Structure formats: structure tokens, C-alpha cells
Amino acid sequence: MCELKIGLAIPTYNGGAIWKESAEKISSINNKYPVLVIDSSSSDESVHIALKNGFVVKKILSSDFNHGGTRNLCVEECNTDVVIFFTQDAIPTEGCIERIADAFKDSNVACAYGRQLPHVDANAIAAHARHYNYPQKSHISNSATIEKMGIKTVFMSNSFSAYRVSIFKELEGFPVDTILCEDMYFAAKAVIAGYSIAYVADAKVHHSHNYTMRDEFTRYFDIGVFHSDESWIRKKFGGAGGEGKKFLISELRYLLKNNPKLLFNACINNFSKIVGYKIGLKYKKLPINFCKKLSMHKKYWDSKKNGISNPR
């Protein structure tokens, strides 16, 4: 098999100090692959940081950013066989680029994602979420794993992920009218089409968030919106109820061992997730202005308000 042409792509917007750290780390560990930055009209030093590290920069209006559409643009601009995505707040580790690229030696792999480790400032709640969702052992998921893995079959994260461009184009890429979870949407289409998803545990980045109760509510409201609009995913792969129970038990044990003082915070956060998700599933019954207030990704609702619906 011919060596695949690899490109790196990173959407940025006011990335601040963590983007500076991420860009410098990418530059230090990568001397082989081109890096494209799509910047949504940052008002800070994000573009300067990218250029200083030798990255190619394409600027777009902040109003034109879209989780799926902007990443589709990245794929088009890279013009490579595989595109590896980072987010501006993901700090790569040595060898992670080559290791996630190796997943595509299997010609049936449509996309891959790496292991996320908590940032150094992560609290115990955030650290557990990384450890739970990104285990130490690699695996392949496909149609044969649906019965065992359920919705986790199509788990993906574009904070550090890679896509085979030929399959990406065959399946028409990411949706451009989704509030988030464009990665899960594509993964679900790939599995249904007979392709596989690779989780590469030895390809690692540092990426985590110390979410507040409000953050969790708004984030899970948006996830509920996604699952309402893309209800076929839950019908095909199952809901998250069973997985949610496993997570709660795991989190309880982890916090009891590592930081019992955060148990109350964890309970409040998890309650916020459940309520936010349930309301998000019913968002069509709510006024758009109210949905915007409940949402983490508020710009999404401007297109809804204006009656704009972009085709997939």
C-alpha cells in the first residue's frame, strides 16, 4: 500500500495561552506534515501564534463558523488522504500523530480517535471523565460491536481525531446544520455503511474541561438537541441510559478514592446533565430565543431564528 498523505487541521478562535502551548507542542513534535489553521476572525494573537509556528492560516468570519461546515472546509483545503484534527485546547504528546495515522493501515477504518488525558489543572471530576471515556486499551468498533457496545460504538471526539478522506467524501462529510456531535454523526454513517472506527489508546493528547453545573446543563441541552434531530442514531445504536449508569458508578468510586469533597459537586453536575439532556430532547416545543439561553453553542440558534437550514 502506498504511503498515505497526511495533513493536520485545527479550527481556532481566540485560543489564548492554551493555544500557544498547543501550537508550540505540535510544531516541536511534527516536522513532516503540513498544518492548516482555520481561524474564525480571532481578536487575540491566535493567527500570529499559528504563523509563528509555520502553520498555513485561512481566515473566515466568526459568523460563518460551524462545527461541521468548518471542518468540511478543513478537509477540502488540506487535500490529503487523511486529515488529523486537533482542537485549539488539545496538547499533543510525542508520537501521537504517527500513531493515530497508523490506524489507517487497516483499509476498512474510516476514522480514528486518540486517548485524551486530563490537563494538569483538571479537577477529579474532569479527570475521571477522561479516564472513563478514554481507556488504556485500543479497540475497533463496527457493526459487529453494536450489540455489545451500543451507542459507544459510534463514540468519537474531534478534539483529536482522524478521517480517511476518500470515505469522508463518499459519505458526504460532516453535517453543516448540527449543533454539535458532527463526529458521532459521521461515525454512525460510517458504521452503517460497513466501515470501522479505531480507538488508538497510545496516541495521546491532554484535553479536559472543569465544567461548572451551568456548563454541564448547557452542553447536555445541546446534546439532547442533537439526539432529537438525529433520532435515527439512538434507534440504530441504542440510548445512553445504560452507559450513563456505568459512568455514575465509576465516578462515585473514583471520587471516593481521590477526592470525596467533590461528591456533592458531581451529584449536582450529573443532575444538570440529565435535566439539560431531557429538555434538549424536547427543544422543538420551546421558543428559539429560550433555546438560545439554554444552549452552550448560542450562535447555532441565530440560523434557526432566521429560518436558515443548511443542507447536509
C-alpha positions in Angstrom: 0.0 0.0 0.0 1.3 3.5 -0.9 2.1 5.8 1.9 -0.8 7.9 2.8 -0.6 11.7 2.5 -1.3 13.2 6.0 -2.5 16.7 6.9 -3.3 18.3 10.3 -6.2 20.7 10.7 -7.1 23.0 13.6 -10.1 25.4 13.9 -9.2 28.3 16.1 -11.0 31.3 17.7 -9.4 33.3 20.5 -7.3 30.4 21.6 -5.3 32.3 24.2 -2.5 30.8 26.2 -3.5 27.2 25.8 -3.5 27.5 22.0 0.0 28.9 22.3 1.1 25.9 24.2 -0.7 23.5 21.8 0.8 25.2 18.7 4.3 25.1 20.1 3.9 21.5 21.0 2.6 20.5 17.6 5.4 22.4 16.0 8.0 20.6 18.2 6.8 17.1 17.5 5.8 17.5 13.9 8.4 18.1 11.1 6.7 16.0 8.4 3.1 17.0 7.9 1.5 20.3 6.9 -0.7 22.1 9.4 -3.8 24.1 8.4 -5.5 26.5 10.8 -9.0 27.8 10.0 -9.4 30.9 12.2 -12.8 32.4 12.8 -11.6 36.1 13.0 -9.9 35.9 16.3 -9.3 39.2 18.2 -6.3 37.8 20.1 -2.9 36.5 19.0 -4.3 33.2 17.6 -3.4 33.9 14.0 0.1 35.3 14.9 0.8 32.1 17.0 -0.2 29.9 14.1 2.0 31.8 11.6 4.9 31.9 14.0 4.8 28.1 14.2 4.8 27.7 10.5 1.2 26.8 10.0 -0.9 27.8 7.0 -3.8 30.0 8.0 -7.2 30.6 6.4 -9.4 33.2 7.9 -13.2 33.0 7.9 -15.8 35.3 9.6 -16.8 34.2 13.1 -20.4 34.2 11.9 -19.5 31.6 9.3 -18.1 29.1 11.8 -20.0 25.8 12.0 -18.8 22.7 13.8 -19.4 20.5 10.8 -19.1 23.0 7.9 -15.8 24.5 9.1 -14.2 21.0 9.4 -15.5 20.1 6.0 -13.6 23.2 4.7 -10.5 21.9 6.5 -10.7 18.6 4.7 -11.2 20.4 1.3 -8.2 22.7 2.0 -5.9 20.0 3.2 -6.1 18.0 0.0 -4.6 14.9 1.7 -5.5 11.2 2.1 -6.0 11.5 5.9 -6.8 14.6 7.9 -6.0 14.7 11.6 -8.0 17.2 13.6 -6.9 18.9 16.8 -8.9 21.5 18.8 -7.0 24.5 20.0 -7.0 23.4 23.6 -5.6 19.9 23.0 -1.9 19.5 23.9 -0.4 16.6 21.9 2.2 14.2 23.2 5.3 12.8 21.4 4.4 10.3 18.7 0.6 10.8 18.8 0.4 12.0 15.1 2.2 8.9 13.7 0.3 6.5 16.0 -3.2 7.7 15.0 -2.1 7.7 11.4 -1.1 4.1 11.7 -4.8 3.2 12.3 -5.4 3.7 8.6 -3.2 0.8 7.6 -6.4 -1.1 8.0 -8.2 -0.1 4.8 -11.6 -0.5 6.4 -11.0 2.2 9.0 -13.0 5.3 8.1 -12.0 7.4 11.2 -10.0 7.1 14.4 -9.6 9.0 17.6 -6.9 9.1 20.2 -6.8 8.9 24.0 -7.4 12.1 26.0 -5.6 12.6 29.3 -6.6 15.3 31.7 -4.9 18.6 31.7 -2.6 19.3 34.7 -5.2 21.6 36.2 -8.1 19.1 35.9 -10.2 18.5 39.0 -11.1 15.0 39.9 -14.5 15.1 38.1 -12.8 16.1 34.9 -10.0 13.6 35.3 -12.5 10.8 35.8 -14.4 11.7 32.7 -11.1 11.3 30.7 -10.2 8.1 32.3 -13.6 6.6 31.8 -14.2 7.6 28.2 -10.6 7.0 27.0 -9.4 3.7 28.4 -5.8 2.3 28.2 -6.7 -0.4 25.7 -7.3 0.3 22.0 -10.2 -1.2 20.1 -12.1 -1.3 16.8 -15.8 -0.7 16.7 -18.1 -1.6 13.8 -21.5 -3.2 13.1 -20.4 -6.3 14.8 -19.9 -4.5 18.1 -23.3 -2.7 18.3 -24.9 -5.4 20.5 -22.0 -5.3 23.0 -21.1 -1.5 22.9 -24.4 0.1 22.0 -24.1 3.9 21.5 -20.4 3.7 22.4 -19.9 2.0 19.0 -20.1 5.4 17.4 -18.3 7.4 20.1 -15.8 9.9 18.6 -14.1 13.1 19.6 -12.8 15.7 17.2 -10.5 17.1 19.9 -8.1 14.6 18.5 -9.3 12.5 15.6 -8.5 11.5 12.0 -10.5 10.8 8.9 -9.8 8.9 5.7 -10.7 11.5 3.1 -12.0 9.0 0.4 -14.6 7.6 2.8 -15.3 11.0 4.2 -16.2 12.3 0.7 -18.1 9.1 -0.1 -20.3 9.6 3.0 -20.6 13.4 2.3 -18.6 14.5 5.3 -20.0 16.2 8.3 -23.5 17.7 8.5 -23.4 21.5 8.4 -26.6 22.1 10.3 -25.9 20.3 13.5 -25.4 22.0 16.9 -22.5 19.6 17.8 -21.6 15.9 17.7 -20.8 16.1 14.0 -18.2 13.5 14.8 -20.7 11.0 16.1 -23.0 11.7 13.1 -20.2 10.7 10.7 -19.1 7.7 12.8 -22.7 6.4 12.7 -22.9 6.8 9.0 -19.6 5.0 8.6 -20.6 2.0 10.7 -23.9 1.7 8.9 -22.0 1.8 5.6 -19.9 -1.1 6.8 -16.7 0.7 7.8 -14.9 0.6 11.2 -13.8 3.2 13.8 -10.5 2.9 15.5 -9.7 4.0 19.1 -5.9 4.4 19.4 -5.0 4.4 23.1 -1.3 5.0 22.6 -2.0 8.2 20.6 -2.4 10.7 23.4 -3.3 14.3 23.9 -4.0 16.3 27.1 -7.6 17.7 26.9 -10.2 18.3 29.6 -12.6 20.8 31.0 -13.5 21.7 34.6 -17.2 22.3 33.7 -19.5 24.0 36.2 -23.1 23.0 36.8 -24.3 25.5 34.2 -21.7 24.3 31.7 -22.9 20.8 32.0 -26.5 21.8 31.7 -26.0 23.8 28.5 -23.7 21.2 27.0 -26.1 18.4 27.6 -29.0 20.5 26.4 -27.2 20.8 23.1 -26.5 17.0 23.1 -30.3 16.5 23.6 -31.0 18.8 20.7 -28.6 16.7 18.5 -30.3 13.4 19.5 -33.7 14.9 18.9 -32.7 16.0 15.4 -30.8 12.8 14.7 -33.1 10.3 16.4 -32.0 7.6 13.9 -28.7 7.2 15.8 -30.4 6.2 19.0 -32.8 3.9 17.2 -29.9 2.2 15.5 -27.4 2.1 18.3 -29.4 2.5 21.4 -29.7 5.2 24.0 -27.2 6.3 26.6 -29.1 5.2 29.7 -27.2 2.0 30.5 -23.8 3.7 29.8 -24.9 6.6 32.0 -25.4 4.3 35.0 -22.0 2.7 34.5 -20.4 6.2 34.4 -22.1 7.3 37.6 -21.0 4.2 39.5 -17.4 4.6 38.1 -17.4 8.3 39.1 -18.6 7.6 42.6 -15.8 5.1 43.2 -13.2 7.4 41.6 -14.1 10.4 43.8 -14.4 8.3 47.0 -10.8 7.3 46.4 -9.3 10.5 45.0 -11.4 13.5 46.2 -14.6 12.8 48.3 -15.1 16.5 48.8 -16.3 16.7 45.2 -19.0 14.2 45.5 -21.7 16.8 46.1 -20.5 18.8 43.1 -20.6 15.7 41.0 -24.1 14.9 42.0 -25.2 18.4 41.1 -23.4 18.3 37.8 -24.9 14.9 36.9 -28.4 16.1 37.8 -27.7 19.2 35.5 -26.7 16.8 32.7 -29.8 14.7 32.9 -32.2 17.7 33.1 -30.4 19.6 30.3 -30.5 16.5 28.1 -34.1 15.8 28.7 -35.1 19.4 27.9 -32.9 19.3 24.8 -34.8 16.3 23.5 -38.0 18.4 23.7 -36.4 21.6 22.4 -38.9 21.8 19.4 -41.6 22.7 21.9 -39.7 25.7 23.2 -39.3 29.2 21.7 -36.0 29.6 19.8 -34.9 32.6 22.0 -35.4 30.4 25.1 -33.4 27.6 23.5 -30.6 30.0 22.8 -30.4 30.9 26.5 -30.2 27.2 27.5 -27.6 26.4 24.9 -23.8 26.3 25.1 -23.5 27.0 21.4 -25.6 30.1 21.1 -24.7 31.1 17.6 -26.4 28.0 16.3 -29.8 29.4 17.1 -29.3 32.5 15.0 -29.7 30.4 11.8 -32.8 28.7 13.3 -34.3 32.1 14.2 -33.8 33.3 10.7 -35.3 30.2 9.2 -32.0 29.0 7.7 -31.4 25.3 7.3 -28.3 24.2 5.6 -28.3 21.1 3.5 -26.1 18.1 4.6 
